Amino acid sequence: MVHTPVISAHNLNHHFGRGTQQKQVLFNITLDIYPGEIVLLEGPSGSGKTTLLTLISGLRSCQSGRLNVLDFQLDGSSNNQLIALRRKIGYIFQSHNLIKSLTVLQNVKMALETSHLSGRRKDLQATDILDSVGLKSWIHSYPDDLSGGQKQRVAIARALVRHPKIVLADEPTSSLDSKSGRQVVTLIQQLAREQNCTILMVTHDNRILDIADRILHMEDGRLWF
């Protein structure tokens, strides 16, 4: 059975700045990622990894080349189309991006705000995913009460609570010690398998490379297989 890629890039180029200050940061990126894959993107700082991730997420507009994500053609797409795509993707960031004034449960429920679920159903769905990451007893706590590993677990729950088809993770273990980092990526791997979603993870962490189905290397804006 032939699977259709959920992420497909062809001759993708990108630059920052204009005129004499223009600097190209991505060069002819061609890449297909398939349903259910866990793909790690590694390489030195400044190699273009995060730029590629933001293009795939629809957070940055395509300049040159073709990019299709979940059957959305991103090159030439409207702002409304990009917003619709973002709702189908889960995001996990290095810095957690939790809102300090909201409880753990409220932080996770934020990802459900645009859904058509009732308030009670949102509570149940958020509580269930927090239970699956081992934080059910912390749902009424605030981010400042949590350890770094626990905060990243909340971020994982928030990313997966809508059962997205794709999860994009940018250095999710970089601020964690070895034990917490391993627990976090194992959790991402386990939940991704359960939900049958695709993971594209940017990382410098050589300790977690074993979770990948594929490892891609990026250097100087070019992708190496």
Secondary structure, 3 states (H helix, E strand, C coil): CCCCCCEEEEEEEEEECCHHHCEEEEEEEEEEECCCCEEEEECCCCCCHHHHHHHHCCCCCCCEEEEEECCEECCCCCHHHHHHHHCCEEEECCCCCCCCCCCHHHHHHHHHCCCCCCHHHHHHHHHHHHHHCCCHHHCCCCHHHCCHHHHHHHHHHHHHCCCCCEEEEECCCCCCCHHHHHHHHHHHHHHHHHHCCEEEEEECCHHHHHHCCEEEEEECCEEEC
